[in-house]
């Protein structure tokens, strides 16, 4: 899985991506939209990388350091 493909899918869906990282099998995508719909984000990830490749997907709100703002963060384990 290429992170650029996942990032592009989020951007094409109208999300402003603030970070995309992968550490071994763990993937993290942060979007600027606070309160983004978890179901929509889950569908976006599974449609992009395949449902069988996603394990333990979580969607959480996270504060932005140094501001009053919030981001939405999607994390999951990726299975090759």
C-alpha positions as CSV (number, residue, x, y, z in Angstrom):
1,X,0.0,0.0,0.0
2,X,1.3,3.4,-0.9
3,X,0.5,6.2,1.5
4,X,0.2,8.6,-1.4
5,X,-2.8,6.6,-2.7
6,X,-4.5,6.8,0.6
7,X,-3.8,10.5,1.0
8,X,-5.1,11.2,-2.5
9,X,-8.3,9.3,-1.7
10,X,-8.9,11.4,1.4
11,X,-8.2,14.6,-0.6
12,X,-10.4,13.6,-3.5
13,X,-13.3,13.0,-0.9
14,X,-12.8,16.6,0.2
15,X,-10.8,16.2,3.4
16,X,-7.7,18.3,4.2
17,X,-5.0,15.8,5.2
18,X,-2.6,17.1,7.8
19,X,-0.5,13.9,8.2
20,X,-0.2,10.4,6.8
21,X,2.3,8.1,8.4
22,X,3.1,4.4,8.5
23,X,5.1,2.6,11.2
24,X,5.5,-1.1,10.2
25,X,1.9,-2.3,10.0
26,X,0.2,0.8,11.7
27,X,-1.2,3.5,9.5
28,X,-2.3,7.0,10.7
29,X,-4.2,9.6,8.7
30,X,-5.0,13.0,10.3
31,X,-7.6,15.3,8.7
32,X,-8.3,18.9,9.6
33,X,-12.1,18.3,9.8
34,X,-13.1,18.0,13.4
35,X,-16.0,15.7,13.8
36,X,-15.7,14.0,10.4
37,X,-18.1,11.1,10.1
38,X,-16.5,7.9,11.2
39,X,-18.6,5.7,8.9
40,X,-17.5,7.8,5.9
41,X,-13.9,7.6,6.9
42,X,-14.1,3.8,7.4
43,X,-15.6,3.3,4.0
44,X,-13.0,5.5,2.4
45,X,-10.2,3.5,3.9
46,X,-11.6,0.1,3.1
47,X,-12.5,1.1,-0.4
48,X,-9.0,2.4,-1.0
49,X,-6.9,-0.4,0.5
50,X,-9.4,-3.3,0.6
51,X,-11.5,-4.5,3.5
52,X,-9.4,-7.6,4.1
53,X,-6.2,-5.4,4.6
54,X,-7.7,-3.3,7.4
55,X,-7.6,-4.5,11.0
56,X,-8.7,-2.5,14.1
57,X,-9.7,0.8,12.4
58,X,-10.3,3.6,14.9
59,X,-11.5,7.2,14.4
60,X,-10.8,9.7,17.1
61,X,-10.8,13.4,17.7
62,X,-7.4,14.9,18.7
63,X,-6.5,18.3,19.9
64,X,-4.0,20.3,17.8
65,X,-0.9,21.4,19.8
66,X,-0.8,25.2,20.5
67,X,-4.4,25.9,19.3
68,X,-8.0,25.4,20.3
69,X,-8.6,23.3,17.2
70,X,-9.4,19.7,16.8
71,X,-8.4,17.2,14.1
72,X,-9.9,13.8,13.3
73,X,-7.4,10.9,13.2
74,X,-7.9,7.5,11.5
75,X,-5.6,4.7,12.7
76,X,-5.6,1.1,11.6
77,X,-3.3,-1.9,11.2
78,X,-2.6,-2.8,7.6
79,X,-2.2,-6.5,6.5
80,X,-0.3,-7.2,3.4
